[in-house]
Amino acid sequence: MENFNEQTTIQVDRFLRKVIQKFTSDKEPSVFTDIHVRISPESGDVMAFDDDDNEITRCVVEEWINSPLEDFYDSATVLLRNRINEMSEAVEGICLLKPFSFVLEDEDKEHVSELYVSGDDVNIIGGDIMAGWDKDLDSFFEMLMKD
């Protein structure tokens, strides 16, 4: 998996701080439940949208312009998750109704992965919540069929 340069990390951090800043206040929590992060490996655009598809903020990550990486979204997912994890205290302080999540999407608004999920009693950083469950269910079913 490709590691991105320091400038990319700085740009992603600045982007995430802008998102956090938009939802940090003493007001009642916003009714949004997701922050949709869309990235484009062609233009390098990184954009955040609310549930109603209103733009929250955007930036351009120069290293991502015309990215040649075949695993671009996988690499970007790892970086975004790591940066959100580093900022988790600030992320938990944003005024959104819980549970809320950061969702990574491609430029066609197709779901790529969950970056961060926060609820009243649980925080999930990265990974698919249901990952591996199909194998567990298959094993369980096989065990039941043997009896």
Secondary structure, DSSP 4 states (H G I P E B T S, - for coil): -PPPPHHHHHHHHHHHHHHHHHT-SSSPPBS--EEEEEE-TTEEEEEEE-TT--EEEEEEEEEEET---TTHHHHHHHHHHHHHHHTHHHHHTS-BPSSEEEEEE-TTS-EEEEEEEE-SS-EEESS-TTTTHHHHHHHHHHHHHH-
